[in-house]
């Protein structure tokens, strides 16, 4: 904790009290152990801190649906939407939710054409991007509809589109699985 001297110079005080009556007040700033809004994750929500983290998480997801939220800690829409997104993650433990802080990952976000926040990408593991869009709290049904569309045993809406300009390093590539026999 730290003691601070704060001069009270509020417009209201200056109107009611002459400057000679403005005094110093001792204020205490307390640090809190409460998590910030973007730190309150559901068990299936993972914070991504680098391109390497992102590609590794997609690779490890295998066939799971992955929803990536691009957010800013300063973004009011991101903050308003987050509690509903967290509840949705809790309702869908089979889906992996990745959270990418735009300010910590600007080069990656720019290479993935993230220009507005909050922004969402849907992936089928490392197979590639299925859909992307911006979404606000008022349009949250868009996320629910995308979950209904993509959260199937295997999506059949066409080929995935990759992960933009990001390159999956050989050490992070999914291990080759033996081909299954199709003979009848």
Residue pairs with C-beta under 8 A, 6 or more apart in sequence:
1 28
1 29
1 30
1 31
2 28
2 29
3 26
3 27
3 28
4 26
4 27
4 28
4 29
5 24
5 25
5 26
5 27
6 24
6 25
6 27
7 22
7 24
7 25
8 22
8 23
8 25
9 22
13 22
14 22
36 73
37 79
37 82
38 71
38 73
38 78
38 79
38 82
38 99
38 101
40 82
40 86
41 47
41 86
41 89
41 99
42 86
42 89
42 90
42 97
43 90
43 93
44 89
44 92
44 93
44 95
44 96
44 97
45 86
45 89
45 97
45 98
45 99
46 57
46 96
46 97
46 98
46 99
47 99
47 101
48 54
48 57
48 68
48 98
48 99
48 100
48 101
48 105
49 101
49 104
49 105
50 105
50 108
51 105
51 107
51 108
51 166
52 172
54 68
54 98
54 100
54 105
54 108
54 166
55 126
55 163
55 166
55 168
55 169
55 172
56 172
57 66
57 96
57 98
58 66
58 98
58 123
58 125
58 126
58 163
58 168
59 125
59 126
59 168
59 172
59 173
59 174
61 96
61 123
61 125
61 126
62 125
62 126
62 174
63 124
63 125
63 127
63 154
64 94
64 95
64 96
64 124
64 125
65 94
65 95
65 96
65 122
65 123
65 124
65 147
65 150
65 151
66 95
66 96
66 97
66 98
66 122
66 123
66 124
66 125
67 95
67 96
67 97
67 98
67 120
67 121
67 122
67 123
67 143
67 147
68 97
68 98
68 99
68 100
68 120
68 121
68 122
68 123
69 78
69 85
69 97
69 98
69 99
69 100
69 118
69 119
69 120
70 100
70 102
70 109
70 112
70 114
70 117
70 118
70 119
70 120
70 121
71 78
71 82
71 99
71 100
71 101
71 102
71 117
71 118
72 78
72 101
72 102
72 103
72 117
73 101
73 103
74 103
75 117
75 118
77 117
77 118
77 136
77 137
78 117
78 118
80 136
80 137
81 118
81 135
81 136
81 137
81 140
84 137
84 140
85 97
85 143
88 143
88 144
88 147
89 95
89 97
92 147
92 151
94 151
95 147
95 151
100 108
100 109
102 109
102 114
102 117
108 166
111 164
111 165
111 166
112 121
112 163
112 164
112 165
112 166
113 132
113 164
116 134
117 134
118 134
118 135
118 136
119 132
119 133
119 134
119 135
120 132
120 133
120 134
120 135
120 143
120 146
121 129
121 131
121 132
122 129
122 130
122 131
122 132
122 146
122 150
123 129
123 130
123 160
123 163
124 130
124 150
124 155
124 160
125 174
126 168
126 173
126 174
127 160
128 159
128 160
128 161
128 162
128 163
129 160
129 161
129 162
129 163
129 164
130 150
130 155
130 157
130 160
130 161
131 146
131 149
131 150
133 142
133 146
135 142
135 143
149 155
149 157
150 157
